[in-house]
Each structure stands twice: as structure tokens, then as C-alpha cells.
Amino acid sequence: MKRRARRAWKRGLHAKRQAVPGVKRRIKPQTVEFAVFGDSHVGYGNSLSMFRSLLPKAVNSGNKRFIIFGGDNTQARAYHGNNANRYYKEFKDTVTATLGSIPYKASIGNWEASTRSLFNEYLGAAAGEMNFPGTQGKVRYVWLDCALGQFTPVSLNLLRNLDDRYFYIIDFHWPLRVHGITVDSSHVLSAAESTKFFTAIPAKAREKVLAIFTHHGHTFYQKLNNIYPGYPKTKFFVTGCSGDYKCNPGGNMGYYNATITSSGSGYRVEAYIAN
């Protein structure tokens, strides 16, 4: 009798746990942590030691699943050509030793444009798309090549093929020229090039662009809504510096600690300055 009563109790408990028609189960939000670095300029002044100090702080805070490096990772431009290979190696060795198994991706910056073959050798393709780690393929990461202040055909083609089945985080070196931006205008894409970026993305995918991270401005800036007509919810960020080139250790030095959090059928991105 006791066994039958226990089985009946378990069946009743199981029935209570079944979904009630017309009532949606609450799904616990899931958060993926990542970090965004810009302008480490390894090879200039004291940049390498600064980068070696900042990167472990990002990795050791929280549970990072991905690291973004936004260009000008090295000071490898033409008149530093004899040392470019060493600068790339120092950057790559620091990243590999610090990150361990944490995946990362680097965009290409203007200081790397003339050493593109070395960039490809050490850091991979200058533009591409991949699943954002920890999001089960629902969020895609897209990195673009605008190293010389213009998007390459490959980069524009990536934008034209964004699919509204996914959400997106996009990274490239030069900041877009959005309304109200306070970054030095010489370090911002032209209005025409910015328009080219926004209009390349299919209209049906524009609300799926969660965040755009850019760099090059040697400061921090963010605009969190209405960055361009048709992009009411996309967040736009400019990073500061993670090296010694045009960076003020008392002000604009640092990186972003960031999160992607699931929200029902969608996602949101938050980013916070860290030093």
C-alpha cells in the first residue's frame, strides 16, 4: 500500500510540473561574458608591458568566453617594417599565454594595413563571420576590414548577407560617423563610408544587430540607441586604449568588460569600461 501511495504521489507531482496550456514557462536568462580591447600598439613605447598588465585583468574577472581585439594590435606600419614580425609575435605570444583555451579574434587596423600578410599569418583573416562562443549559434560575430578608412568588398559582402535568423555583434577598427559622436573627426569614417555600412545590411536584419564595437579614436564613447535610421536598438561603442600610443594612463586607458544576456527570444549587450 505504501509503495502504491508513493507512486501515486510521484505521478501527481509530475502532472503538476507539466506545462499548463496557454501559459509560457519562464526561461532563466543566460549570460555570456566577453571583453573588447582596442589599440594595444604592441611595439610602441611601453605598450607591450601595459598590454601584458591589462589582458590578465580582463581574463581573470568573471568567466570570459571570448576576447575581441579591435585593430592596431601592433605598431607594424611601413617604417617599422623591420620589426613588424617581432611585434606580431609578441602580441600573439602574450595573447596565447594569457588566454589559454579562451577563443579570440582580431580585426585589422591602419597600423597593420601595410603588413597584411603578417597579420594573416599571426591573426588570421582580416574579415569574416563565426558563431559567438556560448550562444549556441544564435548570435554571430562579424569582423570587418576598414583598415584604410574604407570597407573592403569582402567586408561589404559579409554585411549584405546577414541573415535575420541570427543576432549579430560586429567589430571593425574605424568608428562610424553617427550623430553626436565626440571622437576626433580625423579618426572617424566619412559620412559616405558610414552610410555605405548601414545601407549594406539587409533591412530585415537591422534589428538583429545587437552591438557594433569600433576603435581607433583613443577614447571611450558610446551611443545606445537610434544610431542611424532603421537601427533603433543597436548599441554603438568606441574603445579606449590598451597600449602606450596616444593613450592617457590616467584617463582613456582600458578595455570593455561586456555581456550578452538572453532575453526571451532575443538578446541584449552591455559593456562597461574597465582599467
N, C-alpha and C positions, 0 to 999 in steps of 0.2 A: 504493500500500500504506500509506504513512504517513497519508494522508487517511482511509482506511478505519479504520485503527487509532485515529486521533484521534476519529473519530465514535463508534466502539465504546466508547472510554473515557468520552466525554461521556454516552452512554446509560447506562453503568454508574453514573456519578456521579449522574445524575438519578434512577435507580432507588433509590439509597441514600437520597436525600432524601425519597422518598415516605413517607407516614405508614405506620407499622407497625400492622397490625390489633391492636386491643386496647390500644394504647399512645397516651396523650394527649400532644400536643405541648405543651411549656411555653410559655405566653404571657407575654411580658415585661410586668411591671406598668407601668401608665401613671399618671402623677401630674398632677393639675391644681391649681395654686396659686391661692389667693384670700385676701382679707383681710376682717376684720369690725371695723367701727367702731361705737361707741355713744356717745350723749350728747355730741355736739360743741357743742351750745348756742350756735351762732353768733348773735351779738347780745348776749351777756352778757360783761362784763368784757373779758378778754384772749383770749376763746375763738377769735376768727377767726384771730389770728396763731398760736395754738397748733395749730389745725386745719391751717393752711397749712404748718406745720412738720412735723406728723406724717404727713399724707397722702402727700407725696412719698417719705418713707422707706419706706412700705408699697409704693408703686408701683415703686420702684427696687430693691427687694430681691427677687431671683428673677424669675419670669416670671408675673406675676399675670394671670389670665384673667377675674376677676370681683371686684367690691368690693361688700360689703354695708354699708349704713348703717342702724342699728337703731332710729331714732326719737329724738325730742328733738334732731333735727339742727339746729333753730333755736330761739331763745328767743322764740317768736312768740305766746305766750299773751295773753289778752284785754287786760291792762293795758299790753301792749307793742304793741297793735294798730296804732298809727300808724306803727310802724317795721317791722311784720311783713313787708311786701312787700320792703323792703330786706334784711332778714335772709335771706329765702329766696333772693333774687337773689345775695347774697354767697356763700351756701353753694353754690348751683348753679354760679355762675361759677368758684368755686375748684375744684369737682369736675370741671367740663368742661375747664378749663385744665390740670389735673394729670393726669387720666386719659386724655385723648386718645380713642383708639378702644376703650379697655377698657370693657366694659359694667358697669353697676352697677344696684342697686335700693335704694330707701329704704323702710323701714317708718315708720309714723306713731307719734309719742309723745304723752304727755299735754300737753306744752308746745305741741303743734301741733293739738290736737283742736278748739280754737275757731277755728282758721284753716284749716279743712279745704279750702275752695275754693282757697286759695292753695297748700296742699300739693299738691292735684291738678294745679293749673296748672304748678307748677315741678317736681314729683317724680312725678307720675303717680298711678295708682290706689293706694288705701290697703291693698288686699288683692288677691292674685292668684297665679298659678302660671305658670311658664315652664321651659323647658329650662335646666339648669345648663350654662353655657358650657364647652366642652371635653370633655363626656361623651357626645357623640353621641346625646343624647336619652335616655340610660339613667338619668340622675339628674335629678330635677326639683327646682326651687327654689320654695318656697311662702312667701309673706309674708302676715302676718295683721294685722288691726286689733283691738287691745285697748287703745287709747289711754286710755280712761277706766277701765281695770281690769276690763273685761268684753269678751268676744269678740263681735263683731258677727255677726248672722245670716249675712252673706255669708262671713265667716271660718269659721264652723262648718260651713257647707255645703261649703266647699272641703275641709275635713278629712273630712267624710262621704264624699266622692267620691274619696279617694285610692285608687289602683289598684295592686295588688300586682305589676303588670308592671314597675313603676319603683321606684327608690330615691329617698329624699327628704332634703333639708335644709330645715328650717323656721326662720323668723325672725319674732319679734314683740317688742314693747317690754318688757312687764312679765314678770319671772321667774315661773316656775311654783313652786308650793309643793311641793317634793319633800322627801322625808325627809332630814334632816340639813343642810338649807340654812342658811347662816350670814348671808345677806343680811338687812338690816333688814326686819323683818316688815311695816312700813308700805309697803315698796317691793316687795312680793311679792303675787301674785294670791291670792285667798282659796282655801281648800281646795275649796270648791264649784266655783269657776270653773276651778281646775286639773283637777278630776275631769271637768268638762264637756269640757275639751280632750282629755284622754286617752281618754275613752269615745267621743268623736265619730269617732275614726279606726277604720275597719273592722278587725276582729281579724286578717284575713288580710294587712293592710298594715302592721301594727305593727312587725314585724321588719325592714321595709324603711325605717323612719325612722332614718337614719344619725346625725343630729345635730340638736339644737334650740339655736339661739342666741337669747339674750334680753339685756336691757339694764336701764336704769332704776335699778339698785342702786348705781351709782357705785363699783363694786369689781369684782374678778375672782373668779369662783367656778366650779368645775366638778365634775360628778359623772358618772363614765364608765360606769356600768352600773347596772342594776336601779333606774332612776329611778321606776318605777311598775310594778305587776303587769302582766305581758304585754309589757314593754319591757326585756328583759334586756340588749340590746346598744346601745340608743340612748344617745348621749352628750349631756349637757346642759351648756350654758355660759352664764355671765353675763359680759358685758364690763365693762371699767372705764370710763374717760372719754377723750374726745379733745377736750376743751374745758376751760373755766375754772370751770364751775359745779359746786360740791361735789366737786371733784377735787383730789387732792394730787399736785403735780408730782413729788414725791419718792417717791410710793408707787403710787397706783392709776391713774396716767395712762398711756394707751397704747391698744393695739388687739390683735387676734389676727392673726398670720400663720397660715394654715391650708392644709391639703391634702386632696384626695380622691385616694385611690390605689385602682386596680382590684386585686382580689384573686380570681383565678379567675373565678367567675361573680358575685362580689359586689364591694363597695367598703367602704373604711373612711375615716373622717375623723380627722384630728389637728389640734389647734390649740395654738399656743404664744404666750405673751404677748410683745409687743414694745413698746418705748418710743421 
